[in-house]
């Protein structure tokens, strides 16, 4: 997938994680914002392995994905111990963005490695990068992100705004 699709997927993954954990809009925004900068991080393996099939260990479910989850857990715990609980969510946003990249690349013909390069790959589909199938995936991600916001947070935001407009406290 290309960078636009990975960026969209990372943002939606951050929102989805916030909604799944029952977080409020401010906390979900931390996840969303932390997911965006790492949307294309696994593609930095082009520096290690240039060429059409550049995928190396960052495109591995166990080494890349598992490594980012372990790092997120460790960093989050450190931030909680430092008494910055809102920022403690950020490493999980990073993990959501990274894992969304792997999921989206699993939809391409090249797939992603299960453990390491040279081993088995996961290919969920054969969507051509830059083709109409990728456009459909990106559009679906935008729709999913909108639905998440509408269903998870908009009612509370509107209710809080209406209470404030009516002169009440929320």
OpenMM code with the backbone's topology and positions (N, CA, C; nanometers):
from openmm import Vec3, app, unit

residues = "UNK UNK UNK UNK UNK UNK UNK UNK UNK UNK UNK UNK UNK UNK UNK UNK UNK UNK UNK UNK UNK UNK UNK UNK UNK UNK UNK UNK UNK UNK UNK UNK UNK UNK UNK UNK UNK UNK UNK UNK UNK UNK UNK UNK UNK UNK UNK UNK UNK UNK UNK UNK UNK UNK UNK UNK UNK UNK UNK UNK UNK UNK UNK UNK UNK UNK UNK UNK UNK UNK UNK UNK UNK UNK UNK UNK UNK UNK UNK UNK UNK UNK UNK UNK UNK UNK UNK UNK UNK UNK UNK UNK UNK UNK UNK UNK UNK UNK UNK UNK UNK UNK UNK UNK UNK UNK UNK UNK UNK UNK UNK UNK UNK UNK UNK UNK UNK UNK UNK UNK UNK UNK UNK UNK UNK UNK UNK UNK UNK UNK UNK UNK UNK UNK UNK UNK UNK UNK UNK UNK UNK UNK UNK UNK UNK UNK UNK UNK UNK UNK UNK UNK UNK UNK UNK UNK UNK UNK UNK UNK UNK UNK UNK UNK UNK UNK UNK UNK UNK UNK".split()
positions = [
    Vec3(0.0843, -0.1177, 0.0000),
    Vec3(0.0000, 0.0000, 0.0000),
    Vec3(0.0891, 0.1244, 0.0000),
    Vec3(0.0318, 0.2337, -0.0476),
    Vec3(0.1118, 0.3551, -0.0519),
    Vec3(0.0969, 0.4358, 0.0779),
    Vec3(0.1732, 0.5438, 0.0863),
    Vec3(0.1788, 0.6212, 0.2116),
    Vec3(0.0432, 0.6789, 0.2522),
    Vec3(-0.0376, 0.7244, 0.1547),
    Vec3(-0.1689, 0.7812, 0.1889),
    Vec3(-0.2576, 0.6763, 0.2565),
    Vec3(-0.2543, 0.5556, 0.2047),
    Vec3(-0.3367, 0.4493, 0.2628),
    Vec3(-0.2853, 0.4114, 0.4008),
    Vec3(-0.1533, 0.4051, 0.4164),
    Vec3(-0.0971, 0.3722, 0.5479),
    Vec3(-0.1293, 0.4815, 0.6497),
    Vec3(-0.1257, 0.6067, 0.6088),
    Vec3(-0.1578, 0.7171, 0.6999),
    Vec3(-0.3046, 0.7093, 0.7423),
    Vec3(-0.3918, 0.6837, 0.6465),
    Vec3(-0.5345, 0.6700, 0.6777),
    Vec3(-0.5574, 0.5518, 0.7712),
    Vec3(-0.4943, 0.4388, 0.7406),
    Vec3(-0.5096, 0.3193, 0.8238),
    Vec3(-0.4594, 0.3398, 0.9655),
    Vec3(-0.3486, 0.4108, 0.9799),
    Vec3(-0.2937, 0.4357, 1.1135),
    Vec3(-0.3882, 0.5222, 1.1955),
    Vec3(-0.4420, 0.6264, 1.1336),
    Vec3(-0.5361, 0.7122, 1.2054),
    Vec3(-0.6594, 0.6363, 1.2501),
    Vec3(-0.7138, 0.5556, 1.1611),
    Vec3(-0.8329, 0.4775, 1.1954),
    Vec3(-0.7993, 0.3747, 1.3035),
    Vec3(-0.6803, 0.3159, 1.2973),
    Vec3(-0.6408, 0.2187, 1.4008),
    Vec3(-0.6329, 0.2857, 1.5379),
    Vec3(-0.5788, 0.4079, 1.5425),
    Vec3(-0.5744, 0.4813, 1.6693),
    Vec3(-0.7133, 0.5111, 1.7226),
    Vec3(-0.8038, 0.5545, 1.6335),
    Vec3(-0.9422, 0.5807, 1.6747),
    Vec3(-1.0116, 0.4527, 1.7206),
    Vec3(-0.9904, 0.3457, 1.6460),
    Vec3(-1.0548, 0.2179, 1.6803),
    Vec3(-1.0066, 0.1668, 1.8159),
    Vec3(-0.8778, 0.1810, 1.8436),
    Vec3(-0.8258, 0.1385, 1.9735),
    Vec3(-0.8898, 0.2202, 2.0854),
    Vec3(-0.9021, 0.3507, 2.0643),
    Vec3(-0.9657, 0.4363, 2.1649),
    Vec3(-1.1100, 0.3979, 2.1894),
    Vec3(-1.1836, 0.3714, 2.0822),
    Vec3(-1.3243, 0.3317, 2.0960),
    Vec3(-1.3359, 0.1955, 2.1629),
    Vec3(-1.2506, 0.1008, 2.1229),
    Vec3(-1.2561, -0.0340, 2.1797),
    Vec3(-1.2258, -0.0339, 2.3289),
    Vec3(-1.1371, 0.0554, 2.3715),
    Vec3(-1.1022, 0.0628, 2.5131),
    Vec3(-1.1970, 0.1519, 2.5908),
    Vec3(-1.2958, 0.2096, 2.5248),
    Vec3(-1.3933, 0.2945, 2.5923),
    Vec3(-1.3356, 0.4278, 2.6383),
    Vec3(-1.2354, 0.4774, 2.5679),
    Vec3(-1.1718, 0.6033, 2.6064),
    Vec3(-1.2534, 0.7220, 2.5563),
    Vec3(-1.2337, 0.8343, 2.6197),
    Vec3(-1.2989, 0.9566, 2.5766),
    Vec3(-1.2281, 1.0162, 2.4564),
    Vec3(-1.2847, 1.1217, 2.3982),
    Vec3(-1.2256, 1.1820, 2.2784),
    Vec3(-1.0823, 1.2317, 2.2981),
    Vec3(-1.0516, 1.2893, 2.4128),
    Vec3(-0.9159, 1.3423, 2.4354),
    Vec3(-0.8131, 1.2294, 2.4376),
    Vec3(-0.8462, 1.1198, 2.5049),
    Vec3(-0.7549, 1.0069, 2.5107),
    Vec3(-0.7406, 0.9412, 2.3727),
    Vec3(-0.8523, 0.9307, 2.3010),
    Vec3(-0.8472, 0.8717, 2.1670),
    Vec3(-0.7644, 0.9585, 2.0727),
    Vec3(-0.7685, 1.0891, 2.0936),
    Vec3(-0.6888, 1.1799, 2.0111),
    Vec3(-0.5396, 1.1552, 2.0326),
    Vec3(-0.5004, 1.1197, 2.1538),
    Vec3(-0.3597, 1.0856, 2.1807),
    Vec3(-0.3212, 0.9625, 2.0999),
    Vec3(-0.4063, 0.8596, 2.1003),
    Vec3(-0.3792, 0.7387, 2.0225),
    Vec3(-0.3709, 0.7709, 1.8733),
    Vec3(-0.4664, 0.8494, 1.8258),
    Vec3(-0.4716, 0.8891, 1.6854),
    Vec3(-0.3437, 0.9627, 1.6454),
    Vec3(-0.3070, 1.0638, 1.7234),
    Vec3(-0.1899, 1.1455, 1.6918),
    Vec3(-0.0602, 1.0655, 1.6985),
    Vec3(-0.0520, 0.9720, 1.7909),
    Vec3(0.0692, 0.8907, 1.8038),
    Vec3(0.0804, 0.7882, 1.6919),
    Vec3(-0.0324, 0.7459, 1.6361),
    Vec3(-0.0306, 0.6451, 1.5293),
    Vec3(0.0193, 0.7031, 1.3970),
    Vec3(-0.0103, 0.8290, 1.3704),
    Vec3(0.0192, 0.8876, 1.2393),
    Vec3(0.1675, 0.8894, 1.2018),
    Vec3(0.2584, 0.9318, 1.2908),
    Vec3(0.3990, 0.9400, 1.2493),
    Vec3(0.4633, 0.8054, 1.2151),
    Vec3(0.4069, 0.6961, 1.2631),
    Vec3(0.4680, 0.5651, 1.2366),
    Vec3(0.3961, 0.4891, 1.1258),
    Vec3(0.3035, 0.5555, 1.0578),
    Vec3(0.2235, 0.4892, 0.9552),
    Vec3(0.3097, 0.4189, 0.8500),
    Vec3(0.4200, 0.4782, 0.8140),
    Vec3(0.5064, 0.4190, 0.7112),
    Vec3(0.6400, 0.3712, 0.7662),
    Vec3(0.6507, 0.3620, 0.8969),
    Vec3(0.7773, 0.3198, 0.9581),
    Vec3(0.8278, 0.1848, 0.9062),
    Vec3(0.7442, 0.0825, 0.8922),
    Vec3(0.7981, -0.0444, 0.8416),
    Vec3(0.8622, -0.0324, 0.7035),
    Vec3(0.8213, 0.0654, 0.6240),
    Vec3(0.8803, 0.0812, 0.4907),
    Vec3(1.0214, 0.1378, 0.4944),
    Vec3(1.0696, 0.1738, 0.6109),
    Vec3(1.2088, 0.2181, 0.6229),
    Vec3(1.3043, 0.1016, 0.5999),
    Vec3(1.2488, -0.0203, 0.5909),
    Vec3(1.3356, -0.1346, 0.5619),
    Vec3(1.3875, -0.1286, 0.4181),
    Vec3(1.3403, -0.0342, 0.3393),
    Vec3(1.3978, -0.0127, 0.2050),
    Vec3(1.5454, 0.0254, 0.2167),
    Vec3(1.5811, 0.0867, 0.3289),
    Vec3(1.7219, 0.1223, 0.3516),
    Vec3(1.8062, -0.0033, 0.3722),
    Vec3(1.7466, -0.1072, 0.4326),
    Vec3(1.8168, -0.2325, 0.4573),
    Vec3(1.8147, -0.3244, 0.3350),
    Vec3(1.7056, -0.3188, 0.2594),
    Vec3(1.6839, -0.4139, 0.1523),
    Vec3(1.6186, -0.3433, 0.0329),
    Vec3(1.6956, -0.2653, -0.0437),
    Vec3(1.6358, -0.1938, -0.1560),
    Vec3(1.5868, -0.2920, -0.2628),
    Vec3(1.4896, -0.2500, -0.3370),
    Vec3(1.4363, -0.3342, -0.4441),
    Vec3(1.2856, -0.3430, -0.4360),
    Vec3(1.2290, -0.4138, -0.5326),
    Vec3(1.0825, -0.4247, -0.5402),
    Vec3(1.0251, -0.4889, -0.4153),
    Vec3(1.0808, -0.6006, -0.3732),
    Vec3(1.0332, -0.6653, -0.2500),
    Vec3(1.1295, -0.6293, -0.1383),
    Vec3(1.1125, -0.5093, -0.0848),
    Vec3(1.2023, -0.4543, 0.0166),
    Vec3(1.1783, -0.5130, 0.1545),
    Vec3(1.0741, -0.5899, 0.1709),
    Vec3(1.0281, -0.6276, 0.3042),
    Vec3(1.1270, -0.7173, 0.3775),
    Vec3(1.1679, -0.6674, 0.4940),
    Vec3(1.2555, -0.7461, 0.5820),
    Vec3(1.1906, -0.7508, 0.7199),
    Vec3(1.2682, -0.7603, 0.8267),
    Vec3(1.2104, -0.7853, 0.9591),
    Vec3(1.1063, -0.6825, 1.0037),
    Vec3(1.1130, -0.5514, 0.9643),
    Vec3(1.0039, -0.4622, 1.0066),
    Vec3(0.8666, -0.5034, 0.9515),
    Vec3(0.8652, -0.5821, 0.8447),
    Vec3(0.7403, -0.6322, 0.7881),
    Vec3(0.7090, -0.7726, 0.8391),
    Vec3(0.7568, -0.8049, 0.9561),
    Vec3(0.7318, -0.9346, 1.0189),
    Vec3(0.6284, -0.9184, 1.1294),
    Vec3(0.5307, -1.0067, 1.1307),
    Vec3(0.4268, -1.0002, 1.2337),
    Vec3(0.4868, -1.0223, 1.3726),
    Vec3(0.5719, -1.1221, 1.3858),
    Vec3(0.6253, -1.1555, 1.5182),
    Vec3(0.7401, -1.0631, 1.5580),
    Vec3(0.8398, -1.0453, 1.4709),
    Vec3(0.9540, -0.9604, 1.5083),
    Vec3(0.9173, -0.8122, 1.5080),
    Vec3(0.8587, -0.7635, 1.4003),
    Vec3(0.8232, -0.6212, 1.3923),
    Vec3(0.7035, -0.5873, 1.4788),
    Vec3(0.5925, -0.6581, 1.4565),
    Vec3(0.4699, -0.6313, 1.5316),
    Vec3(0.4827, -0.6636, 1.6790),
    Vec3(0.5407, -0.7785, 1.7092),
    Vec3(0.5604, -0.8171, 1.8496),
    Vec3(0.6571, -0.7239, 1.9202),
    Vec3(0.7619, -0.6848, 1.8490),
    Vec3(0.8598, -0.5929, 1.9075),
    Vec3(0.7992, -0.4581, 1.9417),
    Vec3(0.7140, -0.4083, 1.8534),
    Vec3(0.6519, -0.2772, 1.8797),
    Vec3(0.5543, -0.2864, 1.9964),
    Vec3(0.4851, -0.3992, 2.0101),
    Vec3(0.3935, -0.4159, 2.1243),
    Vec3(0.4696, -0.4233, 2.2561),
    Vec3(0.5805, -0.4960, 2.2579),
    Vec3(0.6627, -0.5023, 2.3801),
    Vec3(0.7170, -0.3643, 2.4162),
    Vec3(0.7665, -0.2925, 2.3161),
    Vec3(0.8201, -0.1587, 2.3414),
    Vec3(0.7100, -0.0653, 2.3913),
    Vec3(0.5900, -0.0748, 2.3331),
    Vec3(0.4784, 0.0101, 2.3755),
    Vec3(0.4416, -0.0165, 2.5206),
    Vec3(0.4357, -0.1435, 2.5585),
    Vec3(0.4024, -0.1783, 2.6968),
    Vec3(0.5056, -0.1225, 2.7940),
    Vec3(0.6322, -0.1374, 2.7593),
    Vec3(0.7396, -0.0899, 2.8459),
    Vec3(0.7355, 0.0630, 2.8584),
    Vec3(0.7250, 0.1335, 2.7457),
    Vec3(0.7230, 0.2799, 2.7495),
    Vec3(0.6002, 0.3329, 2.8221),
    Vec3(0.4865, 0.2682, 2.8012),
    Vec3(0.3647, 0.3119, 2.8686),
    Vec3(0.3793, 0.2984, 3.0200),
    Vec3(0.4362, 0.1870, 3.0623),
    Vec3(0.4568, 0.1656, 3.2064),
    Vec3(0.5501, 0.2718, 3.2640),
    Vec3(0.6559, 0.3057, 3.1903),
    Vec3(0.7484, 0.4098, 3.2369),
    Vec3(0.6759, 0.5431, 3.2511),
    Vec3(0.5895, 0.5773, 3.1548),
    Vec3(0.5182, 0.7048, 3.1602),
    Vec3(0.4174, 0.7075, 3.2746),
    Vec3(0.3529, 0.5943, 3.3026),
    Vec3(0.2598, 0.5881, 3.4167),
    Vec3(0.3370, 0.6085, 3.5463),
    Vec3(0.4543, 0.5447, 3.5561),
    Vec3(0.5362, 0.5613, 3.6761),
    Vec3(0.5847, 0.7047, 3.6914),
    Vec3(0.5975, 0.7779, 3.5803),
    Vec3(0.6383, 0.9182, 3.5842),
    Vec3(0.5180, 1.0108, 3.6022),
    Vec3(0.4005, 0.9533, 3.6220),
    Vec3(0.2769, 1.0291, 3.6479),
    Vec3(0.2316, 1.1155, 3.5303),
    Vec3(0.2422, 1.0614, 3.4100),
    Vec3(0.1865, 1.1273, 3.2916),
    Vec3(0.0930, 1.0288, 3.2204),
    Vec3(-0.0216, 0.9992, 3.2842),
    Vec3(-0.1092, 0.8942, 3.2315),
    Vec3(-0.1639, 0.9218, 3.0911),
    Vec3(-0.1900, 1.0467, 3.0562),
    Vec3(-0.2418, 1.0736, 2.9224),
    Vec3(-0.1381, 1.0375, 2.8162),
    Vec3(-0.0125, 1.0753, 2.8417),
    Vec3(0.0935, 1.0406, 2.7465),
    Vec3(0.1253, 0.8916, 2.7485),
    Vec3(0.0878, 0.8224, 2.8537),
    Vec3(0.1113, 0.6786, 2.8610),
    Vec3(0.0330, 0.6041, 2.7535),
    Vec3(-0.0688, 0.6676, 2.6966),
    Vec3(-0.1442, 0.6065, 2.5881),
    Vec3(-0.0682, 0.6132, 2.4559),
    Vec3(0.0213, 0.7098, 2.4400),
    Vec3(0.0899, 0.7320, 2.3129),
    Vec3(0.1622, 0.6085, 2.2592),
    Vec3(0.2355, 0.5335, 2.3409),
    Vec3(0.3010, 0.4146, 2.2845),
    Vec3(0.2026, 0.3144, 2.2238),
    Vec3(0.0824, 0.3076, 2.2779),
    Vec3(-0.0169, 0.2178, 2.2197),
    Vec3(-0.0685, 0.2720, 2.0864),
    Vec3(-0.0726, 0.4038, 2.0729),
    Vec3(-0.1051, 0.4635, 1.9435),
    Vec3(0.0016, 0.4313, 1.8405),
    Vec3(0.1281, 0.4372, 1.8825),
    Vec3(0.2390, 0.3994, 1.7948),
    Vec3(0.2222, 0.2537, 1.7506),
    Vec3(0.1917, 0.1666, 1.8450),
    Vec3(0.1723, 0.0245, 1.8115),
    Vec3(0.0550, 0.0068, 1.7154),
    Vec3(-0.0541, 0.0799, 1.7372),
    Vec3(-0.1708, 0.0701, 1.6480),
    Vec3(-0.1341, 0.1126, 1.5061),
    Vec3(-0.0585, 0.2207, 1.4940),
    Vec3(-0.0161, 0.2672, 1.3624),
    Vec3(0.0737, 0.1671, 1.2921),
    Vec3(0.1661, 0.1095, 1.3666),
    Vec3(0.2593, 0.0114, 1.3103),
    Vec3(0.1851, -0.1152, 1.2670),
    Vec3(0.0989, -0.1652, 1.3555),
    Vec3(0.0252, -0.2885, 1.3240),
    Vec3(-0.0722, -0.2675, 1.2084),
    Vec3(-0.1276, -0.1455, 1.1957),
    Vec3(-0.2157, -0.1191, 1.0818),
    Vec3(-0.1371, -0.1284, 0.9509),
    Vec3(-0.0115, -0.0873, 0.9531),
    Vec3(0.0733, -0.0978, 0.8349),
    Vec3(0.0879, -0.2447, 0.7946),
    Vec3(0.1168, -0.3293, 0.8922),
    Vec3(0.1325, -0.4721, 0.8612),
    Vec3(0.0024, -0.5312, 0.8074),
    Vec3(-0.1097, -0.4938, 0.8686),
    Vec3(-0.2395, -0.5455, 0.8238),
    Vec3(-0.2679, -0.5030, 0.6799),
    Vec3(-0.2428, -0.3765, 0.6496),
    Vec3(-0.2676, -0.3287, 0.5133),
    Vec3(-0.1744, -0.3939, 0.4125),
    Vec3(-0.0486, -0.4141, 0.4492),
    Vec3(0.0442, -0.4805, 0.3572),
    Vec3(0.0104, -0.6288, 0.3397),
    Vec3(-0.0570, -0.6866, 0.4369),
    Vec3(-0.1009, -0.8264, 0.4216),
    Vec3(-0.2102, -0.8383, 0.3154),
    Vec3(-0.2688, -0.7256, 0.2769),
    Vec3(-0.3705, -0.7257, 0.1717),
    Vec3(-0.3101, -0.7198, 0.0310),
    Vec3(-0.1777, -0.7047, 0.0223),
    Vec3(-0.1110, -0.6990, -0.1079),
    Vec3(-0.0571, -0.8369, -0.1451),
    Vec3(-0.0181, -0.8517, -0.2700),
    Vec3(0.0370, -0.9786, -0.3166),
    Vec3(0.1664, -1.0167, -0.2468),
    Vec3(0.2456, -0.9168, -0.2043),
    Vec3(0.3723, -0.9456, -0.1357),
    Vec3(0.3496, -0.9944, 0.0065),
    Vec3(0.2403, -0.9539, 0.0690),
    Vec3(0.2103, -0.9982, 0.2049),
    Vec3(0.3119, -0.9497, 0.3062),
    Vec3(0.3081, -1.0083, 0.4241),
    Vec3(0.4044, -0.9783, 0.5309),
    Vec3(0.4587, -1.1106, 0.5849),
    Vec3(0.5775, -1.1041, 0.6398),
    Vec3(0.6411, -1.2236, 0.6963),
    Vec3(0.5745, -1.2611, 0.8278),
    Vec3(0.5664, -1.3891, 0.8559),
    Vec3(0.5155, -1.4335, 0.9853),
    Vec3(0.6238, -1.4110, 1.0903),
    Vec3(0.7441, -1.4641, 1.0667),
    Vec3(0.8528, -1.4496, 1.1634),
    Vec3(0.9657, -1.3660, 1.1065),
    Vec3(1.0270, -1.4123, 1.0012),
    Vec3(1.1438, -1.3444, 0.9465),
    Vec3(1.1474, -1.3638, 0.7955),
    Vec3(1.2214, -1.2773, 0.7274),
    Vec3(1.2344, -1.2927, 0.5819),
    Vec3(1.2828, -1.4317, 0.5445),
    Vec3(1.2233, -1.4849, 0.4402),
    Vec3(1.2577, -1.6189, 0.3948),
    Vec3(1.1619, -1.7250, 0.4451),
    Vec3(1.0831, -1.6910, 0.5454),
    Vec3(0.9863, -1.7862, 0.5998),
    Vec3(0.8504, -1.7682, 0.5349),
    Vec3(0.7490, -1.8243, 0.5979),
    Vec3(0.6144, -1.8104, 0.5413),
    Vec3(0.5625, -1.6666, 0.5514),
    Vec3(0.4756, -1.6328, 0.4564),
    Vec3(0.4149, -1.5001, 0.4520),
    Vec3(0.2639, -1.5114, 0.4726),
    Vec3(0.2052, -1.4023, 0.5201),
    Vec3(0.0603, -1.3915, 0.5293),
    Vec3(0.0149, -1.3004, 0.4161),
    Vec3(-0.0731, -1.3534, 0.3313),
    Vec3(-0.1329, -1.2758, 0.2216),
    Vec3(-0.2835, -1.2929, 0.2331),
    Vec3(-0.3517, -1.1877, 0.2719),
    Vec3(-0.4965, -1.1949, 0.2881),
    Vec3(-0.5696, -1.1645, 0.1581),
    Vec3(-0.5037, -1.0968, 0.0660),
    Vec3(-0.5608, -1.0624, -0.0638),
    Vec3(-0.4452, -1.0318, -0.1578),
    Vec3(-0.4756, -0.9865, -0.2770),
    Vec3(-0.3726, -0.9500, -0.3741),
    Vec3(-0.4044, -0.8141, -0.4348),
    Vec3(-0.4254, -0.7161, -0.3503),
    Vec3(-0.4602, -0.5819, -0.3974),
    Vec3(-0.3352, -0.5163, -0.4562),
    Vec3(-0.3504, -0.4610, -0.5766),
    Vec3(-0.2393, -0.3959, -0.6437),
    Vec3(-0.2123, -0.2599, -0.5791),
    Vec3(-0.0874, -0.2376, -0.5418),
    Vec3(-0.0489, -0.1102, -0.4816),
    Vec3(-0.0693, 0.0014, -0.5841),
    Vec3(-0.1428, 0.1051, -0.5435),
    Vec3(-0.1704, 0.2177, -0.6310),
    Vec3(-0.2864, 0.1952, -0.7267),
    Vec3(-0.3471, 0.0788, -0.7220),
    Vec3(-0.4576, 0.0474, -0.8123),
    Vec3(-0.5928, 0.0832, -0.7532),
    Vec3(-0.6995, 0.0520, -0.8260),
    Vec3(-0.8337, 0.0849, -0.7782),
    Vec3(-0.8715, 0.0106, -0.6502),
    Vec3(-0.8171, -0.1073, -0.6301),
    Vec3(-0.8446, -0.1803, -0.5061),
    Vec3(-0.7922, -0.1068, -0.3845),
    Vec3(-0.6749, -0.0458, -0.3993),
    Vec3(-0.6202, 0.0324, -0.2879),
    Vec3(-0.7047, 0.1564, -0.2625),
    Vec3(-0.7535, 0.2181, -0.3692),
    Vec3(-0.8430, 0.3334, -0.3513),
    Vec3(-0.9682, 0.2928, -0.2741),
    Vec3(-1.0207, 0.1756, -0.3042),
    Vec3(-1.1387, 0.1248, -0.2335),
    Vec3(-1.1079, 0.1001, -0.0855),
    Vec3(-0.9908, 0.0432, -0.0585),
    Vec3(-0.9498, 0.0202, 0.0805),
    Vec3(-0.9393, 0.1530, 0.1548),
    Vec3(-0.8736, 0.2515, 0.0939),
    Vec3(-0.8562, 0.3816, 0.1591),
    Vec3(-0.9914, 0.4497, 0.1829),
    Vec3(-1.0802, 0.4441, 0.0855),
    Vec3(-1.2134, 0.5012, 0.1036),
    Vec3(-1.2904, 0.4314, 0.2142),
    Vec3(-1.2765, 0.2998, 0.2224),
    Vec3(-1.3426, 0.2236, 0.3286),
    Vec3(-1.2875, 0.2610, 0.4653),
    Vec3(-1.1576, 0.2859, 0.4709),
    Vec3(-1.0968, 0.3278, 0.5979),
    Vec3(-1.1502, 0.4638, 0.6412),
    Vec3(-1.1639, 0.5566, 0.5474),
    Vec3(-1.2207, 0.6880, 0.5807),
    Vec3(-1.3620, 0.6725, 0.6352),
    Vec3(-1.4412, 0.5875, 0.5697),
    Vec3(-1.5784, 0.5646, 0.6155),
    Vec3(-1.5789, 0.5028, 0.7555),
    Vec3(-1.4908, 0.4059, 0.7776),
    Vec3(-1.4834, 0.3417, 0.9094),
    Vec3(-1.4436, 0.4423, 1.0168),
    Vec3(-1.3469, 0.5285, 0.9863),
    Vec3(-1.3058, 0.6304, 1.0827),
    Vec3(-1.4199, 0.7240, 1.1173),
    Vec3(-1.4949, 0.7650, 1.0164),
    Vec3(-1.6102, 0.8510, 1.0414),
    Vec3(-1.7148, 0.7836, 1.1272),
    Vec3(-1.7408, 0.6570, 1.0992),
    Vec3(-1.8385, 0.5825, 1.1794),
    Vec3(-1.7927, 0.5662, 1.3238),
    Vec3(-1.6646, 0.5435, 1.3429),
    Vec3(-1.6126, 0.5296, 1.4796),
    Vec3(-1.6358, 0.6587, 1.5572),
    Vec3(-1.6007, 0.7710, 1.4957),
    Vec3(-1.6196, 0.8998, 1.5636),
    Vec3(-1.7673, 0.9252, 1.5900),
    Vec3(-1.8516, 0.9024, 1.4897),
    Vec3(-1.9957, 0.9253, 1.5069),
    Vec3(-2.0544, 0.8392, 1.6180),
    Vec3(-2.0180, 0.7130, 1.6186),
    Vec3(-2.0792, 0.6206, 1.7157),
    Vec3(-2.0177, 0.6297, 1.8549),
    Vec3(-1.8869, 0.6507, 1.8620),
    Vec3(-1.8199, 0.6447, 1.9920),
    Vec3(-1.8224, 0.7766, 2.0674),
    Vec3(-1.8080, 0.8889, 1.9965),
    Vec3(-1.7874, 1.0138, 2.0698),
    Vec3(-1.8838, 1.1265, 2.0377),
    Vec3(-1.9375, 1.1311, 1.9188),
    Vec3(-2.0218, 1.2441, 1.8829),
    Vec3(-2.1427, 1.2611, 1.9748),
    Vec3(-2.2134, 1.1527, 2.0123),
    Vec3(-2.3273, 1.1745, 2.1032),
    Vec3(-2.2871, 1.2417, 2.2350),
    Vec3(-2.1762, 1.1995, 2.2925),
    Vec3(-2.1301, 1.2600, 2.4171),
    Vec3(-2.0863, 1.4036, 2.3995),
    Vec3(-2.0196, 1.4307, 2.2869),
    Vec3(-1.9749, 1.5666, 2.2595),
    Vec3(-2.0958, 1.6577, 2.2402),
    Vec3(-2.1914, 1.6108, 2.1609),
    Vec3(-2.3124, 1.6914, 2.1384),
    Vec3(-2.3899, 1.7119, 2.2679),
    Vec3(-2.4042, 1.6056, 2.3461),
    Vec3(-2.4775, 1.6172, 2.4724),
    Vec3(-2.4087, 1.7171, 2.5644),
    Vec3(-2.2770, 1.7060, 2.5758),
    Vec3(-2.2031, 1.8000, 2.6604),
    Vec3(-2.2180, 1.9425, 2.6123),
    Vec3(-2.2153, 1.9624, 2.4791),
    Vec3(-2.2327, 2.0961, 2.4234),
    Vec3(-2.3717, 2.1500, 2.4474),
    Vec3(-2.4725, 2.0639, 2.4352),
    Vec3(-2.6097, 2.1086, 2.4575),
    Vec3(-2.6326, 2.1457, 2.6037),
    Vec3(-2.5727, 2.0701, 2.6945),
    Vec3(-2.5859, 2.1008, 2.8363),
    Vec3(-2.5215, 2.2352, 2.8659),
    Vec3(-2.4042, 2.2590, 2.8076),
    Vec3(-2.3367, 2.3876, 2.8306),
    Vec3(-2.4155, 2.5032, 2.7715),
    Vec3(-2.4738, 2.4812, 2.6511),
    Vec3(-2.5543, 2.5876, 2.5894),
    Vec3(-2.6796, 2.6190, 2.6715),
    Vec3(-2.7324, 2.5173, 2.7365),
    Vec3(-2.8533, 2.5358, 2.8175),
    Vec3(-2.8207, 2.5972, 2.9525),
    Vec3(-2.6944, 2.6176, 2.9811),
    Vec3(-2.6542, 2.6800, 3.1060),
    Vec3(-2.6288, 2.5821, 3.2189),
    Vec3(-2.6301, 2.4530, 3.1895),
    Vec3(-2.6028, 2.3516, 3.2919),
    Vec3(-2.4573, 2.3126, 3.2933),
    Vec3(-2.4212, 2.2347, 3.3890),
    Vec3(-2.2843, 2.1833, 3.3987),
    Vec3(-2.2829, 2.0390, 3.3528),
    Vec3(-2.1723, 1.9990, 3.2897),
    Vec3(-2.1642, 1.8598, 3.2446),
    Vec3(-2.0908, 1.7739, 3.3432),
] * unit.nanometer
topology = app.Topology()
chain = topology.addChain("A")
for resn in residues:
    res = topology.addResidue(resn, chain)
    for name in ("N", "CA", "C"):
        topology.addAtom(name, app.Element.getBySymbol(name[0]), res)
